Every structure is written in structure tokens, then in C-alpha cells.
């Protein structure tokens, strides 16, 4: 499913995000997954510039039996419950992470997106180089301000 909008950097660190009328747990989860993928792409780009042979990839483990929806709305719980039969158990959910970590076929693969033990094409937003750079810079600003306050 293609995201309707890109990453909403202006609300990522908002202290009132849960009180905003526009908050939606599924949308927030999608934003976090998009950020993970963009971060993997940007980190891969930066490591390659430095000549590093470290590989970075993003993955989707699938819908796993967790208590992730414990704070969701009634409607979200109903939707999550409806898809109960599609959920993976924990070993099935870990399968793609293990595949990417130890399979010799992906030893030199970096900056890609995996699901169900396969490399898959991410959304067009997840391939947005400019958005990945903006996210990186935003993260640097956030962590810089926290480091400065701690010193």
C-alpha cells in the first residue's frame, strides 16, 4: 500500500501528538516503518561514501502476535482482531530478520527492503533520497540538542 503522504517530520517529536485530532495508530505505525526504511537507505549511502563494507537493510516482519494494539482504539482492536488468522507467531516473525542477518545470498546486499524472506520493492516514498536526508538531519538535530543539554 502506497502511503498518501511522506514522512511528517514536523510532528515526529511533538509532545502533544497523542492529543492531536489527526492521530491514528495505524498511520503512526506506518510513519515509523517509513522512517526505518529511509534511515536504512541514508545510512547505507553514508557508509558507502566512507568506503565501509557494513550492510544495512530494512525489513517488515509481518503482522505478529504481540500486544502492540493494547493502547489502540476499539475500532483498531476490531480491525486487528479481524486479521488474527493472518498473524505470525514469534519464530515466523523473526524469520526475515534471521534470513537477512545470516543468509549468504544477501551477504553484500545493502540499502534494501525485505519481507517474507525476500527482497521487495518499497513504496516510492521509501526511495525518496531527499526525504531520507531530511530525516537524517532532523535526527541529528534532535540528538544534538539532547547531548548539549546533558553536558
Order of alpha helices (4+ residues) and beta strands (2+ residues): alpha-beta-alpha-alpha-beta-beta-alpha
